[in-house]
Structures are given as C-alpha cells and as structure tokens.
C-alpha cells in the first residue's frame, strides 16, 4: 500500500469514528468538543468532494449552539471563548456564509467574563488570554469592535499590573496573546503591547530549543507535539508537515477523544495538512 492510499484509508477511518461519536461528544467546545470536530468535517468535505460531511458539520454546530446558555463557561478550552474563535475561523476560511452575526449573543457573556466575573489566571485555555483571543476576533466587526477594544485594554492593563506575578507557563500564553494582538488591524490602539512583549521575551528565548517545552497547555499528545514545533517556527520559518512526522493510526490504541488536541479530529487535520489538502492555519486554534 503506497503512502497516499494509506493516508486516505486512515482519513476514512477517522471520519467513520467521528460520524459515530461526534454527536455523542458532550463537550461543545473547540479544543475537545463539537466545534473542533466541525472544523475537521468542513475540511474533509472539501477534500472528499462530498457535501454530506459539511452538512454533518452544520448539524454538529447546531447541537453545539443548543447547548450554550447565558451562564455557559467562557473559557477558551471548552467554552464560549474558543467556540467564538472557531466560528470566526470558519467564516474567514469561507466554510460559513452567514449574514447574521451569530457571535453577537456571545459578546455579553464574554464582557462579563473579562470585566466582572472572578478569573482564574492568565492562561490561554482557562484564563484571561483565552478571553482576549476571542475579543481579538471581534475587532474585525464594526459594532463589536468597541466592546472588544474595551475588554482588550482591560486585559492588557491587568497583565501590566501583575506582570511580575505571572508564572513562566502563563508567560508563554501571554506572549502569544500579545503577539496576536499586535498583529491585529488596530495595533495603534495597543501600543503598550510592544513593551510587554519585550518583557515576555526576557523570560525565554523564542529561538531556543528549550522554548518548545513551555507550551504546557498542549500536553503530551501526537497533535500537541506537532503543534509545539509549528508554534515555535511560525514567526520565523516556513513550517512543513510530512507523513513521516505522524505516527500511523492504530485503532487498537486509538486517540483518547474526538476533539482537536487529543482526538480524531486533530489526527484527521494533521493528515490533511501533510498531504497538502489544507494549510496549517487550524493549528493556531490550539
């Protein structure tokens, strides 16, 4: 069996497993749940030429939206923050063509998370920088941009105020949040990012081999280890993913979940990237 045939067989196995288990996945979120699975199926529909897979992705998103309520968690990993970023990603990549702003209802919850609710830390998956990533996506929309700037300035002020107390692992997440904010269209509104970015870089050298270990949120998984290499290289070098870098799928020792980070959805997207059926932009979601 040649490499291309093997990859196609693995992709079919992954799609079959997700068709069976996608709607049974309880988590609605981006990293572990329905939102991440939907991202895979939109790409797989494009690859296979079968729009039924895109229909299934829409069904998953419908179920996901039905799970969300006014007091849903706001975090990036499992909650509204990551879901909003996932929806924005699908719109920007032309998988969704939606006239209404379906994230408008999320904004009220995310304002409360940043401005009023107790917050855990500065981490990306469960803390303020994950909330901030949500608001960076909202800068692209004229009406939400006002709220987005207010929330982002508040997060930057908290980072500045508590900088010396932020742990080394959280410093990594703070750096990438500030870098993404600096690269946003309204960089002039966030001049303080430049000085904070320089402070973050003083904690660790991005081009050092040791820096790769600091992405602790990615855990120890096949997808996480590939994304560590991608995160470290994406601002410096071209990143190429090949099948040689991916462990063959073993259904006797299957992934532990269905989502992007530890599950079948991430395994599938890695393979689509390796055969040049998509680019590595989905990795930025993690």
C-alpha positions as CSV (number, residue, x, y, z in Angstrom):
1,X,0.0,0.0,0.0
2,X,1.5,3.4,-1.0
3,X,1.6,6.4,1.3
4,X,-1.3,8.2,-0.4
5,X,-3.6,5.1,-0.2
6,X,-2.7,4.6,3.4
7,X,-3.5,8.2,4.3
8,X,-6.8,8.0,2.5
9,X,-7.7,4.8,4.4
10,X,-6.8,6.4,7.7
11,X,-8.8,9.5,6.9
12,X,-11.9,7.3,6.1
13,X,-11.4,5.5,9.4
14,X,-11.2,8.8,11.3
15,X,-14.3,10.2,9.5
16,X,-16.2,7.0,10.3
17,X,-15.3,7.2,14.0
18,X,-16.3,10.8,14.2
19,X,-19.6,10.2,12.4
20,X,-20.4,7.6,15.0
21,X,-19.3,9.6,18.0
22,X,-19.3,13.3,17.1
23,X,-22.9,14.0,18.2
24,X,-22.3,11.9,21.3
25,X,-19.5,14.1,22.4
26,X,-20.8,16.0,25.4
27,X,-18.3,18.9,25.2
28,X,-19.4,21.7,22.8
29,X,-16.0,23.4,22.8
30,X,-13.2,24.0,20.3
31,X,-10.3,22.1,21.8
32,X,-12.1,18.9,22.9
33,X,-15.6,19.0,21.5
34,X,-18.1,19.6,18.8
35,X,-16.6,22.8,17.5
36,X,-13.3,21.2,16.7
37,X,-14.9,18.2,15.1
38,X,-16.9,20.5,12.9
39,X,-13.7,22.2,11.7
40,X,-12.4,18.8,10.6
41,X,-15.5,17.8,8.7
42,X,-15.6,21.1,6.8
43,X,-12.1,20.4,5.6
44,X,-12.8,16.7,5.0
45,X,-15.9,17.7,2.9
46,X,-13.7,19.9,0.8
47,X,-11.1,17.1,0.4
48,X,-13.6,14.4,-0.4
49,X,-15.9,16.5,-2.6
50,X,-18.8,15.1,-0.5
51,X,-21.0,17.9,0.9
52,X,-22.7,15.5,3.2
53,X,-19.8,15.9,5.5
54,X,-20.3,19.6,5.6
55,X,-23.9,19.0,6.4
56,X,-22.9,16.9,9.3
57,X,-20.5,19.7,10.5
58,X,-23.5,22.1,10.4
59,X,-25.6,19.6,12.4
60,X,-22.8,19.4,15.0
61,X,-22.7,23.2,15.2
62,X,-26.5,23.3,15.6
63,X,-26.3,20.9,18.5
64,X,-23.4,22.9,20.0
65,X,-25.3,26.2,19.9
66,X,-28.3,24.5,21.5
67,X,-26.1,23.6,24.5
68,X,-25.0,27.2,25.1
69,X,-26.8,29.4,27.5
70,X,-26.3,32.7,29.3
71,X,-24.2,31.1,32.1
72,X,-22.1,28.8,29.9
73,X,-18.4,28.7,30.7
74,X,-16.5,31.5,29.0
75,X,-13.1,29.7,28.8
76,X,-11.3,29.0,25.5
77,X,-10.8,25.3,26.0
78,X,-14.3,24.1,26.4
79,X,-16.5,27.2,26.5
80,X,-17.7,30.2,24.6
81,X,-14.3,31.8,24.0
82,X,-13.0,29.0,21.9
83,X,-16.3,28.4,20.2
84,X,-16.4,32.1,19.1
85,X,-12.9,31.9,17.7
86,X,-13.8,28.6,15.9
87,X,-16.8,30.2,14.2
88,X,-14.8,33.2,13.2
89,X,-12.1,30.8,11.7
90,X,-14.8,29.0,9.6
91,X,-16.2,32.3,8.4
92,X,-12.7,33.7,7.4
93,X,-11.9,30.4,5.6
94,X,-15.3,30.6,3.7
95,X,-16.8,27.5,5.2
96,X,-19.6,29.5,6.7
97,X,-21.5,32.2,4.8
98,X,-23.7,33.8,7.5
99,X,-25.4,37.2,7.2
100,X,-26.3,37.5,10.9
101,X,-23.5,37.9,13.5
102,X,-24.1,34.6,15.5
103,X,-21.4,35.6,18.0
104,X,-23.3,38.8,19.0
105,X,-25.1,36.8,21.7
106,X,-21.7,35.6,23.0
107,X,-20.4,39.1,23.5
108,X,-22.5,39.8,26.6
109,X,-21.1,36.6,28.3
110,X,-17.6,37.5,27.3
111,X,-17.8,41.1,28.6
112,X,-19.0,39.7,31.9
113,X,-16.1,37.2,31.9
114,X,-13.5,39.9,31.4
115,X,-14.9,42.8,33.3
116,X,-17.0,41.4,36.2
117,X,-16.5,37.7,36.9
118,X,-13.7,36.3,39.0
119,X,-11.0,34.9,36.7
120,X,-8.5,32.1,37.4
121,X,-5.2,33.2,35.8
122,X,-3.6,34.5,32.6
123,X,-3.6,31.1,30.8
124,X,-4.9,30.7,27.3
125,X,-7.2,27.7,27.8
126,X,-8.8,28.7,31.1
127,X,-7.9,32.3,31.7
128,X,-7.7,35.9,30.5
129,X,-5.5,35.5,27.4
130,X,-8.1,33.0,26.0
131,X,-10.8,35.5,26.6
132,X,-8.6,38.0,24.9
133,X,-8.2,35.8,21.8
134,X,-12.0,35.8,21.5
135,X,-12.0,39.6,21.6
136,X,-9.2,39.9,19.0
137,X,-11.5,38.1,16.5
138,X,-14.3,40.6,17.3
139,X,-12.1,43.6,16.3
140,X,-12.9,42.7,12.7
141,X,-16.6,43.6,13.1
142,X,-17.6,47.3,13.4
143,X,-20.1,47.2,16.2
144,X,-18.4,44.6,18.5
145,X,-15.1,46.4,18.0
146,X,-16.0,49.0,20.6
147,X,-16.6,46.4,23.2
148,X,-13.5,44.4,22.0
149,X,-11.2,47.3,22.5
150,X,-12.5,48.0,26.0
151,X,-12.1,44.4,27.1
152,X,-8.7,44.0,25.4
153,X,-7.3,47.2,27.0
154,X,-8.6,45.9,30.4
155,X,-6.7,42.6,29.9
156,X,-3.5,44.4,28.8
157,X,-3.8,46.6,31.9
158,X,-4.1,43.6,34.2
159,X,-1.1,41.9,32.5
160,X,0.9,45.1,33.0
161,X,-0.2,45.4,36.6
162,X,0.5,41.8,37.6
163,X,3.4,41.0,35.3
164,X,5.9,40.0,37.9
165,X,3.5,37.5,39.4
166,X,2.7,35.7,36.2
167,X,4.1,32.1,36.1
168,X,6.6,31.0,33.4
169,X,3.9,28.8,31.7
170,X,1.4,31.6,31.7
171,X,4.1,34.0,30.3
172,X,4.2,31.8,27.2
173,X,0.4,32.3,26.7
174,X,0.7,36.0,27.5
175,X,3.4,36.4,24.8
176,X,1.3,34.7,22.1
177,X,-1.8,36.7,23.1
178,X,0.1,40.0,22.9
179,X,1.8,38.9,19.6
180,X,-1.6,38.2,18.1
181,X,-3.0,41.5,19.4
182,X,0.0,43.4,18.0
183,X,-0.7,41.7,14.6
184,X,-4.4,42.8,14.7
185,X,-5.6,45.6,12.4
186,X,-5.8,48.1,15.3
187,X,-2.3,47.8,16.6
188,X,-2.1,51.6,17.2
189,X,-4.7,51.2,19.9
190,X,-2.5,48.8,21.8
191,X,0.9,50.5,21.9
192,X,1.6,49.1,25.4
193,X,1.9,45.6,23.8
194,X,5.4,46.4,22.4
195,X,6.9,47.0,25.9
196,X,5.1,44.0,27.3
197,X,6.3,41.8,24.5
198,X,9.9,42.8,25.2
199,X,9.4,41.9,28.9
200,X,8.0,38.5,27.9
201,X,10.9,37.7,25.7
202,X,13.3,38.5,28.6
203,X,11.8,35.4,30.3
204,X,12.6,33.0,27.5
205,X,14.3,32.9,24.1
206,X,11.8,32.0,21.4
207,X,14.5,30.5,19.2
208,X,15.9,28.3,21.9
209,X,15.2,24.6,21.8
210,X,14.1,24.8,25.4
211,X,11.3,27.3,24.5
212,X,9.3,24.5,22.8
213,X,8.7,22.9,26.2
214,X,6.9,25.9,27.5
215,X,3.7,25.2,25.6
216,X,2.4,23.2,28.5
217,X,-1.2,23.6,27.6
218,X,-0.7,21.3,24.6
219,X,0.0,18.3,26.9
220,X,1.6,15.1,25.7
221,X,-0.2,14.1,22.5
222,X,0.6,13.5,18.9
223,X,-1.2,16.6,17.8
224,X,0.3,18.7,20.7
225,X,3.9,17.8,19.9
226,X,3.4,18.7,16.2
227,X,1.8,22.0,17.1
228,X,4.6,22.8,19.5
229,X,7.0,22.7,16.6
230,X,4.6,24.8,14.5
231,X,4.1,27.4,17.2
232,X,7.8,27.8,17.6
233,X,8.5,28.1,13.9
234,X,5.5,30.0,12.6
235,X,7.0,33.5,13.1
236,X,10.5,32.6,11.9
237,X,10.4,29.8,9.3
238,X,8.1,28.0,6.9
239,X,6.5,25.0,8.5
240,X,6.1,21.8,6.5
241,X,4.3,18.8,8.0
242,X,5.0,15.4,6.3
243,X,3.6,12.0,6.9
244,X,6.9,10.9,8.3
245,X,6.2,13.1,11.3
246,X,2.9,11.5,12.0
247,X,2.6,8.2,13.9
248,X,0.4,5.7,11.8
249,X,-3.2,5.4,13.1
250,X,-3.5,2.4,15.4
251,X,-7.2,1.5,16.1
252,X,-6.1,-0.9,18.9
253,X,-4.6,2.1,20.7
254,X,-6.9,4.9,19.4
255,X,-6.8,8.5,20.4
256,X,-8.3,9.2,23.8
257,X,-11.0,11.6,22.5
258,X,-12.8,13.0,19.5
259,X,-11.6,16.6,19.6
260,X,-8.7,18.6,18.1
261,X,-6.0,18.2,20.7
262,X,-6.3,14.6,21.9
263,X,-8.7,13.2,19.5
264,X,-9.6,12.0,16.0
265,X,-10.4,15.5,14.7
266,X,-6.8,16.6,15.2
267,X,-5.4,13.4,13.8
268,X,-7.5,13.9,10.7
269,X,-6.5,17.5,10.2
270,X,-2.8,16.6,10.6
271,X,-3.2,14.1,7.8
272,X,-5.0,16.6,5.5
273,X,-2.2,19.1,6.2
274,X,0.5,16.5,5.4
275,X,-1.0,15.7,2.0
276,X,-1.4,19.4,1.3
277,X,-5.2,19.3,1.4
278,X,-5.2,22.2,3.9
279,X,-2.7,24.5,5.3
280,X,-1.5,24.6,9.0
281,X,-3.7,27.6,9.9
282,X,-6.0,25.4,12.0
283,X,-3.1,24.8,14.4
284,X,-3.3,28.4,15.5
285,X,-6.6,27.5,17.1
286,X,-4.8,25.5,19.7
